[in-house]
Amino acid sequence: MAQRNDSQQFTNHGFRMPRFGRGRDDINNRASQVVNQRNPCLLKIYKSTLKIATWNVRSMYEPGKLRNIEQEMVRLKIDVVGISDTRWIGSGELSTENGRVYYSGNDDTQHRYGVAVILDRNVVKSVTGFIPMSERVMLLQLMTTHGKLNLIQIYAPTTDKNEEELENFYNDLQKTLRLTASRDITVVMGDFNAKIGEGRCDSTVGQYGLGVRNERGDRLVEFCQENNFVVTTTFFKLPKRRLYTWKSPADKDNNIVRNQIDYILIKHRYRNEIKTVKAYPGADVSSDHNPLIARFQLQLKKMQNKHKVDKLDIEKLKSEEIREKLKQQINANLEKATTKSQKNKESAEQQWQFLKTALIEPSKKELITSKHKKEDWMTDRILELMDERRRCKSNNNIRYKQLQIQIRRKIREAKETYFSDKCKEIEDLQNKYDNFNLNKKVKELESEMPGC
């Protein structure tokens, strides 16, 4: 009998490939276990495909817009969405209802420009780096099974801006690219304010574009050729309603003015990782742009946070029910710890550990703070109106505008009530000369309006 070559029974992942009855999910799970053994900083591998989108939302400074975007992310099952024209001041990151936002802006008090990337909560643990380059360019890095994924979100100058501003934008984009490695998967996405148009252009542009190319389109194609990118949208044959990303204010039933100016670019060597790219005109966040969504054949590795610290929300102690419940649990734990310590004659260090556990564990259970920031003034009724507005987007323009007015009024009323209560609470603390809690409440209010 010929001797079996065991080396042929193993893959690069280091585990034996099954012969029968093993599905893709089982193989991925076993591969994940081996990867985790090799690197304890890696958690399980995220699902095998990613939906990555880019969307010009026409300002996230507008109250309720961030929550509306997350509502659409959940509905469309988007994992990552790059945002153009955020109009937030400054740069940073913050937790949200369903994930995390990384944003890059400027110090302009008029709230102009800005970019951001919003991640689903399952994707957040794959983040390895964030670089805010300018109010028009930012870089977010994720870890995948194929290596590092560089997401560069942009917002190019509009056609009314001069050539100098356009070249400054492309210079910032080139500086960002120099921060990435050639072996990385690099994606550039956003509102380029450029029309590439129909017609193939070597291996950079496919034949399924939309409209006629303009000068800004020529500049974008030149950038792609210099850096070996492909314009993914132009390689998929789709209906025109799945190609346009912007509707002009002059668009009417008898005068269609819709253009393709938002794109997702990827390095040529990784173009096969993208399976589909198309616009979703049915999505709505009160913007004249449609989201452009690509499905990537990629798996993310989740990175472990070694410095996780649980924070306690002492505001919950205002509830008499929680106070009484916590008191009973702590007293019961202290009684058990005292009895055990006296019975076993434990050392001082062991007694301290028992005491610490008796106090901390019930507190973590009852007072653990939420892991996300949220708009506390947001109501279910406002979210329902937003969803109804979306359904009226393409078939009832009059009702759409009525709902938009109603949503803004409801948001204004909800915010006024919420902040009025907060201000009253601050005034009460000031009257009591409780400066510690007073400063804490003021900081909480400031954190609820990032970039403002």
C-alpha angles and dihedrals in degrees: 000000000000115000114251116241103227092191089070091057094066133071130209089271090068101242132106114264112233120239100206141019098009119129131203093260092055092050091049091050093051091046089051091053092053092047090051091051091053094047117025090194091069123085127194120315116259121235120302097251133047129203108213120182140181123207137174100216097180096240134343087204087085110098113257095014095112092051090047091053091051090049089057092045090057093045094049093037093236116171099191129017125185114210127210124198098020094160091208119143119236131000133274144091138273139182119247140189094281107015142325139306126214112191140180124196143139138252095262108135089203089070102236132165121343135151134221144174120219117202131199112241091252092058098047094083091060093063113116102166146008126194121179103203101175143320087286104039135044136163127217120182126205130184118238136173087257094052132266121353113209114201112193112189117196143180111198123206115269121249092263091065119093126254093255092062090047092052091047088055093052090046090056089048091052091049089053092050090054088062090063130076123240091237092056124098102247123192125184115194141162145079106327094175087221134118115219094177132194124319135070121271111193110286095323102072126033127215097254102080128126131246128341126320119249133195093274087052090055090052092050093050089049090053091050093050093049093050100034097247128149126213098236097195092065096059098066122077105226139152113275092248086065092052107051117086101177133048117202120229085239091061111122136160091263095036114047111196108172126142142187107234103138117080144176114217126190135181111272095240091059099042092111090063088074113078102177139003122187143144122250109214091177092067116096139192097149094275133127089227128083122220116254109215128194127189112219125199092223138123121214125218113219113226119217120237105226095188101054112157123188113222123206122224104220090182087079088068088076087077110089090207093056092044092053093045092049092047092054093048094048093047091049092049093047091051091051092046092049093048092047093047094051093045097050097032092230124197122257091258092052091047090053091051091051091049093047092050091048091056103036104043097059090043092053090049096050105026104035109139122236114264095228143054117237140178098257091193092060113111133200089240092060091050090050091052090050090053091048090050090054091054090053095049099098104025109033115036094170093054089045092058092045091053091047090056091045093050092051091049092048091048091049092050093046092049093047091053093045097048092042089059091046093050091049089052090051091049090052090052090048091052089051091049089235095154095168096060091034092061090043092055093047091053090049090055092049092051091054091067106050118192093012 
